[in-house]
Amino acid sequence: MLSFKYDARDIGYLRTLSKGEKSEMLQSTTIDVEKIRHDFPILQRRINGDHKLVYLDNAATTQKPRIVIDAISNYYMNYNSNIHRAVHQLAEEATFAYEDVRHKVAKLINARSTDEIIFTRNATESINLVAKCWARHHLTKSNRVLITEIEHHSNIVPWQIVTGEVGAFLDYLSIGDEGRIDIDDFAQKIHDPNLKLLSISQMSNVLGTILPVKEMTKLAHQEDVPVLVDAAQSVPHMKVDVQDLDCDFMAFSAHKMLGPTGVGILYAKREILEAMPPFIGGGDMIKEVHKQNTIFNDLPYKFEAGTPNIADVIGFGAAIDYLNNLGFKNIREHEMQITEYALERMNELQGITIYGPKVMNDRGAVISFNLGDIHPHDLATILNDFGIAMRSGHHCAQVLMERLDVSATSRVSFYIYNSKEEVNILIDALQSARRLFGL
């Protein structure tokens, strides 16, 4: 079984720091959690009557600050209109607000141009767009697509479908101890003329493992293999630079970074997008339509057919502003501190098994674990009685569950509004669960 148990004397990240660095790291970051919490109306809610909401399911979706909620309401109340079509004032205001978010996204990930930013419904649709519009036209029989055992179903199923359609093969990079990829396995599999795509998560939604995407992309490009990065778990939590990574495609979602649901991002290099056929046909993705032929629109609109999710894209812009104001360095430092503290406290629990990297620098703010023989669904139900929202199950990563030799895990995941006080509430609830089950 791929697992380990933390020991209070073996917290890897802190051991790698000098004394001065460790002292600085253990101090509070510039993020004021209590102040931030007042920006999120839902965090004032009580669960089961008298328990404050302890929201620890951020890897699934994050809560929304009032600035995001207000941005959506403001659109509907003051300038609701379709975009890109009319010349009246409402349409111009809506179009400007919508396209301004595209500029914010491009700047956020350091894309070369807004033409490389495609709005979709979610990261899943972004990956499917690449599978249908790029891979379907580049894969032939005996070709291979390479992914890893830590992938979310969104980065598995599309490749199963497209490789099945053309008779290609879907291959997996194995993972070793702590959920890291096997470098020797990668070096062997990348050196194959039949390999046509590498598609990898930058951060695991189960283990928190941060893959060395930049190094892997460099090696893949040496073999002329393009790279897609599933950044749904990384972009919300750390600075991601697509030019520095040099990836060919990247997918992520607004709802995992304070934004609304229903908004996804596909980044792709312009030259690749220009050569790809459109995903869906209809309005706005065209320049001219005649009886027997159509001239498609320029980038990025060629891939954005029909009326888009205007209000929620505008809300996503407010979320980006909020996160930029906090600073991604501060966000990352806060998450490392809260996760480090949680791991230390969880080590107090007898019978706990924690999955993922030991070294904090190599993991995100996600902790998957099992507590004795308590089924994760039972544990989640008990914790709900304490006002704690956490995840249980396979986390849309059944391939990884098979690798871990478990049917399910419990998962807590942190973000900017989580505090050490909430970690203490979690530990007390887990202790109560142990007593209830006689562990």
Secondary structure, 3 states (H helix, E strand, C coil): CCCECCCCCCCHHHHCCCHHHHHHHHCCCCCCHHHHHCCCHHHHCEECCCEECEECECCCCCCCCHHHHHHHHHHHHHCCCCCCCCCCHHHHHHHHHHHHHHHHHHHHHCCCCHHHEEEECCHHHHHHHHHHHHHHHHCCCCCEEEEECCCCHHHCHHHHHHHHHHCCEEEEECECHHHCECHHHHHHHHCCCCEEEEEEECECCCCCEECCHHHHHHHHHHCCCCEEEECCCCCCCCCCCHHHHCCCEEEEECCCCCCCCCCEEEEECHHHHHHCCCCCCCCCCEEEECCCCEEECCCCHHHCCCCCCHHHHHHHHHHHHHHHHHCHHHHHHHHHHHHHHHHHHHCCCCCEEEECCCCHHHECCEEEEEECCCCHHHHHHHHHCCCEECEEECCCCHHHHHHHCCCCEEEEECCCCCCHHHHHHHHHHHHHHHHHCCC
